[in-house]
Amino acid sequence: MVAIQRRVAAACAAAGVKAPSRASLYNAFSTLKGHTYPIASLPPGAVAALYNLDPAGVIPGRQLAFYCFNYGGLSALGFAAAMPWLDLYQASRLRGWRPRSRGLLRAVLRVRGI
């Protein structure tokens, strides 16, 4: 996040406009579209966590991370922990987390500096 804020501030300075605050950037990240993943291309552990979705479909990254942390096994957790930071950040803003699953996600976010 610090690196992104620096890049945005440098671009704003070059354009002669005021740089947005960190809170403004986080608010923008909540509204971005994010990544999507074809379910059939995911590892078996992640597919197993998506127990109620059609394997021929596509899933948003935030929802994939949510399912992997809440309903997945160890391989799904490992896959989700390595997902892009935007997907993890957006997943952290979703409702319906189990307390232990949210704790795992928070640990991953902290270790990765998100």
N, CA, C and O atoms as CSV, one atom per row, in Angstrom:
chain,resi,resn,atom,element,x,y,z
A,1,MET,N,N,0.815,-1.186,0.000
A,1,MET,CA,C,0.000,0.000,0.000
A,1,MET,C,C,0.863,1.257,0.000
A,1,MET,O,O,0.539,2.242,-0.663
A,2,VAL,N,N,1.954,1.217,0.740
A,2,VAL,CA,C,2.844,2.379,0.800
A,2,VAL,C,C,3.431,2.659,-0.581
A,2,VAL,O,O,3.525,3.813,-1.001
A,3,ALA,N,N,3.824,1.596,-1.284
A,3,ALA,CA,C,4.394,1.780,-2.622
A,3,ALA,C,C,3.356,2.349,-3.588
A,3,ALA,O,O,3.683,3.193,-4.422
A,4,ILE,N,N,2.130,1.900,-3.481
A,4,ILE,CA,C,1.067,2.416,-4.348
A,4,ILE,C,C,0.817,3.880,-4.048
A,4,ILE,O,O,0.674,4.693,-4.962
A,5,GLN,N,N,0.764,4.214,-2.779
A,5,GLN,CA,C,0.520,5.604,-2.401
A,5,GLN,C,C,1.648,6.505,-2.910
A,5,GLN,O,O,1.391,7.625,-3.352
A,6,ARG,N,N,2.874,6.033,-2.851
A,6,ARG,CA,C,3.997,6.827,-3.362
A,6,ARG,C,C,3.877,7.047,-4.861
A,6,ARG,O,O,4.110,8.150,-5.355
A,7,ARG,N,N,3.511,5.990,-5.585
A,7,ARG,CA,C,3.374,6.119,-7.043
A,7,ARG,C,C,2.252,7.074,-7.416
A,7,ARG,O,O,2.392,7.879,-8.336
A,8,VAL,N,N,1.139,6.983,-6.701
A,8,VAL,CA,C,0.019,7.883,-6.967
A,8,VAL,C,C,0.417,9.313,-6.636
A,8,VAL,O,O,0.097,10.231,-7.391
A,9,ALA,N,N,1.105,9.518,-5.525
A,9,ALA,CA,C,1.537,10.861,-5.126
A,9,ALA,C,C,2.505,11.443,-6.155
A,9,ALA,O,O,2.434,12.631,-6.470
A,10,ALA,N,N,3.407,10.612,-6.681
A,10,ALA,CA,C,4.348,11.093,-7.693
A,10,ALA,C,C,3.618,11.479,-8.972
A,10,ALA,O,O,3.932,12.497,-9.589
A,11,ALA,N,N,2.642,10.663,-9.372
A,11,ALA,CA,C,1.871,10.985,-10.569
A,11,ALA,C,C,1.053,12.261,-10.373
A,11,ALA,O,O,0.936,13.077,-11.287
A,12,CYS,N,N,0.498,12.424,-9.197
A,12,CYS,CA,C,-0.277,13.637,-8.902
A,12,CYS,C,C,0.621,14.861,-8.882
A,12,CYS,O,O,0.237,15.921,-9.378
A,13,ALA,N,N,1.816,14.727,-8.312
A,13,ALA,CA,C,2.752,15.855,-8.276
A,13,ALA,C,C,3.165,16.249,-9.688
A,13,ALA,O,O,3.288,17.435,-9.994
A,14,ALA,N,N,3.379,15.263,-10.544
A,14,ALA,CA,C,3.751,15.557,-11.930
A,14,ALA,C,C,2.613,16.248,-12.673
A,14,ALA,O,O,2.851,17.067,-13.561
A,15,ALA,N,N,1.382,15.916,-12.310
A,15,ALA,CA,C,0.217,16.527,-12.952
A,15,ALA,C,C,-0.190,17.837,-12.282
A,15,ALA,O,O,-1.039,18.561,-12.802
A,16,GLY,N,N,0.408,18.144,-11.138
A,16,GLY,CA,C,0.109,19.379,-10.439
A,16,GLY,C,C,-1.199,19.359,-9.663
A,16,GLY,O,O,-1.831,20.398,-9.475
A,17,VAL,N,N,-1.604,18.170,-9.213
A,17,VAL,CA,C,-2.828,18.063,-8.420
A,17,VAL,C,C,-2.491,17.481,-7.044
A,17,VAL,O,O,-1.439,16.872,-6.846
A,18,LYS,N,N,-3.396,17.684,-6.118
A,18,LYS,CA,C,-3.193,17.180,-4.765
A,18,LYS,C,C,-3.371,15.661,-4.739
A,18,LYS,O,O,-4.312,15.128,-5.327
A,19,ALA,N,N,-2.460,14.974,-4.056
A,19,ALA,CA,C,-2.531,13.512,-3.954
A,19,ALA,C,C,-3.649,13.102,-2.994
A,19,ALA,O,O,-3.885,13.778,-1.993
A,20,PRO,N,N,-4.336,11.998,-3.294
A,20,PRO,CA,C,-5.394,11.530,-2.385
A,20,PRO,C,C,-4.791,10.941,-1.108
A,20,PRO,O,O,-3.638,10.510,-1.087
A,21,SER,N,N,-5.586,10.933,-0.064
A,21,SER,CA,C,-5.131,10.356,1.200
A,21,SER,C,C,-5.155,8.834,1.103
A,21,SER,O,O,-5.724,8.267,0.170
A,22,ARG,N,N,-4.534,8.187,2.072
A,22,ARG,CA,C,-4.540,6.725,2.116
A,22,ARG,C,C,-5.965,6.199,2.268
A,22,ARG,O,O,-6.322,5.190,1.660
A,23,ALA,N,N,-6.774,6.871,3.070
A,23,ALA,CA,C,-8.167,6.447,3.246
A,23,ALA,C,C,-8.932,6.520,1.931
A,23,ALA,O,O,-9.758,5.653,1.649
A,24,SER,N,N,-8.669,7.537,1.130
A,24,SER,CA,C,-9.332,7.649,-0.175
A,24,SER,C,C,-8.923,6.504,-1.094
A,24,SER,O,O,-9.747,5.977,-1.841
A,25,LEU,N,N,-7.662,6.126,-1.038
A,25,LEU,CA,C,-7.209,4.996,-1.854
A,25,LEU,C,C,-7.882,3.696,-1.418
A,25,LEU,O,O,-8.322,2.911,-2.258
A,26,TYR,N,N,-7.963,3.471,-0.110
A,26,TYR,CA,C,-8.632,2.263,0.374
A,26,TYR,C,C,-10.102,2.247,-0.031
A,26,TYR,O,O,-10.631,1.195,-0.388
A,27,ASN,N,N,-10.766,3.400,0.019
A,27,ASN,CA,C,-12.161,3.460,-0.425
A,27,ASN,C,C,-12.276,3.128,-1.907
A,27,ASN,O,O,-13.229,2.468,-2.321
A,28,ALA,N,N,-11.321,3.575,-2.701
A,28,ALA,CA,C,-11.329,3.258,-4.131
A,28,ALA,C,C,-11.105,1.763,-4.358
A,28,ALA,O,O,-11.714,1.173,-5.251
A,29,PHE,N,N,-10.240,1.155,-3.559
A,29,PHE,CA,C,-9.971,-0.272,-3.719
A,29,PHE,C,C,-11.210,-1.115,-3.446
A,29,PHE,O,O,-11.370,-2.193,-4.019
A,30,SER,N,N,-12.075,-0.632,-2.586
A,30,SER,CA,C,-13.303,-1.363,-2.272
A,30,SER,C,C,-14.263,-1.385,-3.452
A,30,SER,O,O,-15.110,-2.275,-3.545
A,31,THR,N,N,-14.142,-0.423,-4.348
A,31,THR,CA,C,-15.077,-0.329,-5.469
A,31,THR,C,C,-14.530,-0.891,-6.777
A,31,THR,O,O,-15.274,-1.000,-7.751
A,32,LEU,N,N,-13.253,-1.248,-6.822
A,32,LEU,CA,C,-12.677,-1.796,-8.052
A,32,LEU,C,C,-13.286,-3.155,-8.383
A,32,LEU,O,O,-13.734,-3.883,-7.496
A,33,LYS,N,N,-13.294,-3.481,-9.662
A,33,LYS,CA,C,-13.892,-4.738,-10.110
A,33,LYS,C,C,-13.123,-5.954,-9.602
A,33,LYS,O,O,-13.743,-6.944,-9.214
A,34,GLY,N,N,-11.823,-5.910,-9.595
A,34,GLY,CA,C,-11.029,-7.040,-9.105
A,34,GLY,C,C,-10.850,-8.114,-10.165
A,34,GLY,O,O,-11.234,-7.942,-11.322
A,35,HIS,N,N,-10.264,-9.216,-9.749
A,35,HIS,CA,C,-9.974,-10.327,-10.649
A,35,HIS,C,C,-11.146,-11.299,-10.703
A,35,HIS,O,O,-11.974,-11.350,-9.793
A,36,THR,N,N,-11.199,-12.067,-11.785
A,36,THR,CA,C,-12.158,-13.174,-11.891
A,36,THR,C,C,-11.373,-14.422,-12.274
A,36,THR,O,O,-10.337,-14.343,-12.934
A,37,TYR,N,N,-11.884,-15.578,-11.849
A,37,TYR,CA,C,-11.196,-16.835,-12.070
A,37,TYR,C,C,-12.167,-17.870,-12.633
A,37,TYR,O,O,-13.253,-18.049,-12.083
A,38,PRO,N,N,-11.799,-18.558,-13.724
A,38,PRO,CA,C,-12.616,-19.686,-14.175
A,38,PRO,C,C,-12.485,-20.818,-13.156
A,38,PRO,O,O,-11.373,-21.211,-12.801
A,39,ILE,N,N,-13.594,-21.330,-12.697
A,39,ILE,CA,C,-13.570,-22.344,-11.639
A,39,ILE,C,C,-12.839,-23.595,-12.090
A,39,ILE,O,O,-12.136,-24.219,-11.296
A,40,ALA,N,N,-12.994,-23.971,-13.353
A,40,ALA,CA,C,-12.356,-25.193,-13.855
A,40,ALA,C,C,-10.835,-25.117,-13.842
A,40,ALA,O,O,-10.172,-26.154,-13.843
A,41,SER,N,N,-10.263,-23.901,-13.829
A,41,SER,CA,C,-8.801,-23.761,-13.858
A,41,SER,C,C,-8.179,-23.693,-12.465
A,41,SER,O,O,-6.958,-23.593,-12.337
A,42,LEU,N,N,-8.998,-23.746,-11.435
A,42,LEU,CA,C,-8.493,-23.641,-10.066
A,42,LEU,C,C,-7.954,-24.978,-9.574
A,42,LEU,O,O,-8.325,-26.022,-10.110
A,43,PRO,N,N,-7.084,-24.967,-8.563
A,43,PRO,CA,C,-6.595,-26.223,-7.987
A,43,PRO,C,C,-7.735,-27.002,-7.333
A,43,PRO,O,O,-8.738,-26.409,-6.936
A,44,PRO,N,N,-7.593,-28.317,-7.219
A,44,PRO,CA,C,-8.678,-29.148,-6.661
A,44,PRO,C,C,-9.150,-28.722,-5.276
A,44,PRO,O,O,-10.345,-28.799,-4.990
A,45,GLY,N,N,-8.255,-28.282,-4.421
A,45,GLY,CA,C,-8.659,-27.850,-3.080
A,45,GLY,C,C,-9.571,-26.641,-3.114
A,45,GLY,O,O,-10.533,-26.557,-2.351
A,46,ALA,N,N,-9.265,-25.699,-4.004
A,46,ALA,CA,C,-10.101,-24.509,-4.125
A,46,ALA,C,C,-11.455,-24.857,-4.740
A,46,ALA,O,O,-12.479,-24.312,-4.330
A,47,VAL,N,N,-11.467,-25.754,-5.712
A,47,VAL,CA,C,-12.736,-26.186,-6.322
A,47,VAL,C,C,-13.607,-26.882,-5.288
A,47,VAL,O,O,-14.825,-26.701,-5.282
A,48,ALA,N,N,-13.002,-27.672,-4.416
A,48,ALA,CA,C,-13.769,-28.359,-3.370
A,48,ALA,C,C,-14.390,-27.359,-2.398
A,48,ALA,O,O,-15.469,-27.612,-1.863
A,49,ALA,N,N,-13.730,-26.239,-2.164
A,49,ALA,CA,C,-14.289,-25.217,-1.275
A,49,ALA,C,C,-15.505,-24.536,-1.894
A,49,ALA,O,O,-16.357,-24.002,-1.185
A,50,LEU,N,N,-15.576,-24.561,-3.205
A,50,LEU,CA,C,-16.705,-23.960,-3.922
A,50,LEU,C,C,-17.782,-25.011,-4.141
A,50,LEU,O,O,-18.219,-25.242,-5.268
A,51,TYR,N,N,-18.198,-25.633,-3.071
A,51,TYR,CA,C,-19.056,-26.813,-3.117
A,51,TYR,C,C,-20.405,-26.575,-3.788
A,51,TYR,O,O,-20.997,-27.528,-4.294
A,52,ASN,N,N,-20.900,-25.380,-3.812
A,52,ASN,CA,C,-22.232,-25.149,-4.358
A,52,ASN,C,C,-22.221,-24.375,-5.677
A,52,ASN,O,O,-23.265,-23.883,-6.107
A,53,LEU,N,N,-21.067,-24.260,-6.319
A,53,LEU,CA,C,-20.976,-23.532,-7.578
A,53,LEU,C,C,-20.668,-24.473,-8.733
A,53,LEU,O,O,-19.980,-25.479,-8.560
A,54,ASP,N,N,-21.176,-24.140,-9.900
A,54,ASP,CA,C,-20.960,-24.932,-11.101
A,54,ASP,C,C,-19.504,-24.807,-11.545
A,54,ASP,O,O,-19.003,-23.690,-11.680
A,55,PRO,N,N,-18.816,-25.919,-11.774
A,55,PRO,CA,C,-17.408,-25.866,-12.193
A,55,PRO,C,C,-17.183,-25.170,-13.532
A,55,PRO,O,O,-16.051,-24.806,-13.850
A,56,ALA,N,N,-18.234,-24.979,-14.319
A,56,ALA,CA,C,-18.087,-24.313,-15.613
A,56,ALA,C,C,-18.165,-22.792,-15.485
A,56,ALA,O,O,-18.004,-22.088,-16.482
A,57,GLY,N,N,-18.404,-22.278,-14.296
A,57,GLY,CA,C,-18.601,-20.846,-14.103
A,57,GLY,C,C,-17.317,-20.082,-13.853
A,57,GLY,O,O,-16.212,-20.620,-13.919
A,58,VAL,N,N,-17.509,-18.804,-13.565
A,58,VAL,CA,C,-16.431,-17.877,-13.243
A,58,VAL,C,C,-16.770,-17.257,-11.893
A,58,VAL,O,O,-17.937,-16.993,-11.603
A,59,ILE,N,N,-15.749,-17.023,-11.065
A,59,ILE,CA,C,-15.983,-16.489,-9.728
A,59,ILE,C,C,-15.104,-15.261,-9.488
A,59,ILE,O,O,-13.932,-15.257,-9.866
A,60,PRO,N,N,-15.658,-14.222,-8.865
A,60,PRO,CA,C,-14.824,-13.064,-8.500
A,60,PRO,C,C,-13.787,-13.453,-7.447
A,60,PRO,O,O,-14.031,-14.329,-6.618
A,61,GLY,N,N,-12.645,-12.802,-7.488
A,61,GLY,CA,C,-11.557,-13.117,-6.566
A,61,GLY,C,C,-11.922,-12.968,-5.109
A,61,GLY,O,O,-11.523,-13.795,-4.289
A,62,ARG,N,N,-12.673,-11.931,-4.761
A,62,ARG,CA,C,-13.050,-11.718,-3.355
A,62,ARG,C,C,-13.911,-12.863,-2.845
A,62,ARG,O,O,-13.762,-13.294,-1.702
A,63,GLN,N,N,-14.817,-13.360,-3.692
A,63,GLN,CA,C,-15.679,-14.468,-3.286
A,63,GLN,C,C,-14.880,-15.769,-3.204
A,63,GLN,O,O,-15.127,-16.593,-2.324
A,64,LEU,N,N,-13.928,-15.956,-4.111
A,64,LEU,CA,C,-13.079,-17.139,-4.068
A,64,LEU,C,C,-12.270,-17.184,-2.784
A,64,LEU,O,O,-12.178,-18.230,-2.141
A,65,ALA,N,N,-11.682,-16.056,-2.407
A,65,ALA,CA,C,-10.921,-16.008,-1.156
A,65,ALA,C,C,-11.822,-16.300,0.030
A,65,ALA,O,O,-11.434,-17.034,0.938
A,66,PHE,N,N,-13.024,-15.733,0.032
A,66,PHE,CA,C,-13.985,-15.960,1.108
A,66,PHE,C,C,-14.310,-17.450,1.246
A,66,PHE,O,O,-14.279,-17.990,2.352
A,67,TYR,N,N,-14.615,-18.104,0.148
A,67,TYR,CA,C,-14.950,-19.527,0.188
A,67,TYR,C,C,-13.753,-20.367,0.628
A,67,TYR,O,O,-13.902,-21.287,1.433
A,68,CYS,N,N,-12.579,-20.058,0.108
A,68,CYS,CA,C,-11.392,-20.848,0.461
A,68,CYS,C,C,-11.077,-20.752,1.951
A,68,CYS,O,O,-10.762,-21.759,2.585
A,69,PHE,N,N,-11.160,-19.552,2.509
A,69,PHE,CA,C,-10.869,-19.392,3.932
A,69,PHE,C,C,-11.965,-19.980,4.812
A,69,PHE,O,O,-11.665,-20.569,5.850
A,70,ASN,N,N,-13.217,-19.833,4.423
A,70,ASN,CA,C,-14.326,-20.296,5.259
A,70,ASN,C,C,-14.609,-21.793,5.130
A,70,ASN,O,O,-14.932,-22.446,6.122
A,71,TYR,N,N,-14.490,-22.340,3.922
A,71,TYR,CA,C,-14.943,-23.708,3.681
A,71,TYR,C,C,-13.863,-24.640,3.142
A,71,TYR,O,O,-14.112,-25.833,2.969
A,72,GLY,N,N,-12.680,-24.121,2.875
A,72,GLY,CA,C,-11.642,-24.923,2.244
A,72,GLY,C,C,-10.732,-25.633,3.225
A,72,GLY,O,O,-10.669,-25.304,4.410
A,73,GLY,N,N,-10.038,-26.607,2.695
A,73,GLY,CA,C,-9.031,-27.321,3.459
A,73,GLY,C,C,-7.704,-26.589,3.399
A,73,GLY,O,O,-7.633,-25.430,2.990
A,74,LEU,N,N,-6.665,-27.279,3.809
A,74,LEU,CA,C,-5.340,-26.667,3.886
A,74,LEU,C,C,-4.833,-26.209,2.515
A,74,LEU,O,O,-4.227,-25.142,2.412
A,75,SER,N,N,-5.071,-26.990,1.472
A,75,SER,CA,C,-4.608,-26.588,0.141
A,75,SER,C,C,-5.370,-25.361,-0.355
A,75,SER,O,O,-4.789,-24.505,-1.022
A,76,ALA,N,N,-6.648,-25.265,-0.042
A,76,ALA,CA,C,-7.431,-24.081,-0.430
A,76,ALA,C,C,-6.949,-22.848,0.331
A,76,ALA,O,O,-6.881,-21.756,-0.233
A,77,LEU,N,N,-6.619,-23.019,1.599
A,77,LEU,CA,C,-6.091,-21.903,2.384
A,77,LEU,C,C,-4.765,-21.398,1.812
A,77,LEU,O,O,-4.533,-20.193,1.715
A,78,GLY,N,N,-3.908,-22.339,1.439
A,78,GLY,CA,C,-2.633,-21.959,0.846
A,78,GLY,C,C,-2.806,-21.216,-0.466
A,78,GLY,O,O,-2.109,-20.238,-0.736
A,79,PHE,N,N,-3.745,-21.692,-1.280
A,79,PHE,CA,C,-4.027,-21.011,-2.544
A,79,PHE,C,C,-4.551,-19.605,-2.289
A,79,PHE,O,O,-4.095,-18.646,-2.912
A,80,ALA,N,N,-5.503,-19.483,-1.378
A,80,ALA,CA,C,-6.106,-18.179,-1.090
A,80,ALA,C,C,-5.093,-17.209,-0.497
A,80,ALA,O,O,-5.136,-16.017,-0.799
A,81,ALA,N,N,-4.192,-17.694,0.333
A,81,ALA,CA,C,-3.198,-16.817,0.954
A,81,ALA,C,C,-2.258,-16.203,-0.076
A,81,ALA,O,O,-1.676,-15.147,0.168
A,82,ALA,N,N,-2.107,-16.855,-1.221
A,82,ALA,CA,C,-1.217,-16.362,-2.269
A,82,ALA,C,C,-1.951,-15.551,-3.341
A,82,ALA,O,O,-1.341,-15.144,-4.330
A,83,MET,N,N,-3.238,-15.315,-3.155
A,83,MET,CA,C,-4.007,-14.555,-4.137
A,83,MET,C,C,-3.554,-13.092,-4.149
A,83,MET,O,O,-2.927,-12.629,-3.196
A,84,PRO,N,N,-3.872,-12.362,-5.231
A,84,PRO,CA,C,-3.504,-10.946,-5.286
A,84,PRO,C,C,-4.085,-10.159,-4.120
A,84,PRO,O,O,-5.166,-10.469,-3.618
A,85,TRP,N,N,-3.353,-9.141,-3.702
A,85,TRP,CA,C,-3.736,-8.394,-2.503
A,85,TRP,C,C,-5.096,-7.727,-2.641
A,85,TRP,O,O,-5.806,-7.591,-1.645
A,86,LEU,N,N,-5.483,-7.308,-3.841
A,86,LEU,CA,C,-6.782,-6.656,-4.008
A,86,LEU,C,C,-7.917,-7.623,-3.687
A,86,LEU,O,O,-8.898,-7.241,-3.049
A,87,ASP,N,N,-7.785,-8.870,-4.127
A,87,ASP,CA,C,-8.817,-9.874,-3.839
A,87,ASP,C,C,-8.933,-10.120,-2.334
A,87,ASP,O,O,-10.036,-10.228,-1.799
A,88,LEU,N,N,-7.796,-10.207,-1.665
A,88,LEU,CA,C,-7.816,-10.436,-0.220
A,88,LEU,C,C,-8.397,-9.233,0.519
A,88,LEU,O,O,-9.175,-9.397,1.459
A,89,TYR,N,N,-8.026,-8.037,0.102
A,89,TYR,CA,C,-8.560,-6.842,0.754
A,89,TYR,C,C,-10.075,-6.772,0.574
A,89,TYR,O,O,-10.805,-6.516,1.532
A,90,GLN,N,N,-10.547,-7.000,-0.648
A,90,GLN,CA,C,-11.986,-6.946,-0.891
A,90,GLN,C,C,-12.714,-8.062,-0.150
A,90,GLN,O,O,-13.833,-7.859,0.320
A,91,ALA,N,N,-12.101,-9.225,-0.040
A,91,ALA,CA,C,-12.721,-10.324,0.716
A,91,ALA,C,C,-12.842,-9.963,2.189
A,91,ALA,O,O,-13.815,-10.339,2.843
A,92,SER,N,N,-11.871,-9.244,2.709
A,92,SER,CA,C,-11.920,-8.873,4.123
A,92,SER,C,C,-13.079,-7.939,4.428
A,92,SER,O,O,-13.483,-7.820,5.584
A,93,ARG,N,N,-13.616,-7.282,3.426
A,93,ARG,CA,C,-14.728,-6.356,3.610
A,93,ARG,C,C,-16.103,-7.034,3.494
A,93,ARG,O,O,-17.128,-6.403,3.751
A,94,LEU,N,N,-16.125,-8.322,3.107
A,94,LEU,CA,C,-17.386,-9.042,2.962
A,94,LEU,C,C,-17.958,-9.420,4.323
A,94,LEU,O,O,-17.228,-9.516,5.309
A,95,ARG,N,N,-19.268,-9.632,4.364
A,95,ARG,CA,C,-19.943,-10.093,5.577
A,95,ARG,C,C,-20.038,-11.617,5.566
A,95,ARG,O,O,-19.906,-12.258,4.524
A,96,GLY,N,N,-20.269,-12.174,6.746
A,96,GLY,CA,C,-20.517,-13.604,6.852
A,96,GLY,C,C,-19.320,-14.458,7.218
A,96,GLY,O,O,-19.387,-15.683,7.118
A,97,TRP,N,N,-18.237,-13.846,7.634
A,97,TRP,CA,C,-17.032,-14.595,7.988
A,97,TRP,C,C,-17.233,-15.376,9.280
A,97,TRP,O,O,-17.869,-14.897,10.219
A,98,ARG,N,N,-16.686,-16.575,9.310
A,98,ARG,CA,C,-16.575,-17.321,10.566
A,98,ARG,C,C,-15.419,-16.705,11.347
A,98,ARG,O,O,-14.434,-16.275,10.747
A,99,PRO,N,N,-15.522,-16.654,12.673
A,99,PRO,CA,C,-14.473,-15.969,13.451
A,99,PRO,C,C,-13.057,-16.512,13.212
A,99,PRO,O,O,-12.124,-15.726,13.050
A,100,ARG,N,N,-12.883,-17.811,13.187
A,100,ARG,CA,C,-11.527,-18.360,12.989
A,100,ARG,C,C,-11.035,-18.120,11.569
A,100,ARG,O,O,-9.848,-17.880,11.348
A,101,SER,N,N,-11.943,-18.185,10.617
A,101,SER,CA,C,-11.555,-17.929,9.230
A,101,SER,C,C,-11.134,-16.481,9.046
A,101,SER,O,O,-10.156,-16.202,8.354
A,102,ARG,N,N,-11.862,-15.561,9.659
A,102,ARG,CA,C,-11.480,-14.151,9.596
A,102,ARG,C,C,-10.124,-13.934,10.259
A,102,ARG,O,O,-9.327,-13.120,9.792
A,103,GLY,N,N,-9.860,-14.655,11.341
A,103,GLY,CA,C,-8.560,-14.556,11.995
A,103,GLY,C,C,-7.424,-15.007,11.090
A,103,GLY,O,O,-6.362,-14.384,11.062
A,104,LEU,N,N,-7.645,-16.085,10.352
A,104,LEU,CA,C,-6.634,-16.541,9.385
A,104,LEU,C,C,-6.408,-15.508,8.295
A,104,LEU,O,O,-5.269,-15.226,7.921
A,105,LEU,N,N,-7.500,-14.943,7.787
A,105,LEU,CA,C,-7.365,-13.915,6.757
A,105,LEU,C,C,-6.607,-12.710,7.294
A,105,LEU,O,O,-5.723,-12.183,6.619
A,106,ARG,N,N,-6.940,-12.276,8.489
A,106,ARG,CA,C,-6.228,-11.126,9.081
A,106,ARG,C,C,-4.747,-11.413,9.259
A,106,ARG,O,O,-3.914,-10.526,9.069
A,107,ALA,N,N,-4.414,-12.641,9.622
A,107,ALA,CA,C,-2.999,-13.010,9.759
A,107,ALA,C,C,-2.290,-12.928,8.409
A,107,ALA,O,O,-1.167,-12.430,8.324
A,108,VAL,N,N,-2.944,-13.414,7.356
A,108,VAL,CA,C,-2.360,-13.341,6.020
A,108,VAL,C,C,-2.198,-11.885,5.601
A,108,VAL,O,O,-1.153,-11.510,5.069
A,109,LEU,N,N,-3.205,-11.070,5.828
A,109,LEU,CA,C,-3.126,-9.655,5.473
A,109,LEU,C,C,-1.975,-8.967,6.217
A,109,LEU,O,O,-1.250,-8.156,5.641
A,110,ARG,N,N,-1.820,-9.296,7.475
A,110,ARG,CA,C,-0.755,-8.667,8.271
A,110,ARG,C,C,0.630,-9.102,7.776
A,110,ARG,O,O,1.528,-8.273,7.631
A,111,VAL,N,N,0.797,-10.401,7.519
A,111,VAL,CA,C,2.093,-10.894,7.060
A,111,VAL,C,C,2.454,-10.300,5.698
A,111,VAL,O,O,3.615,-9.983,5.439
A,112,ARG,N,N,1.456,-10.155,4.837
A,112,ARG,CA,C,1.708,-9.619,3.503
A,112,ARG,C,C,1.714,-8.092,3.459
A,112,ARG,O,O,1.982,-7.505,2.410
A,113,GLY,N,N,1.421,-7.444,4.590
A,113,GLY,CA,C,1.465,-5.991,4.651
A,113,GLY,C,C,0.299,-5.312,3.956
A,113,GLY,O,O,0.439,-4.212,3.422
A,114,ILE,N,N,-0.855,-5.972,3.965
A,114,ILE,CA,C,-2.041,-5.433,3.299
A,114,ILE,C,C,-2.916,-4.745,4.336
A,114,ILE,O,O,-3.974,-4.215,3.998
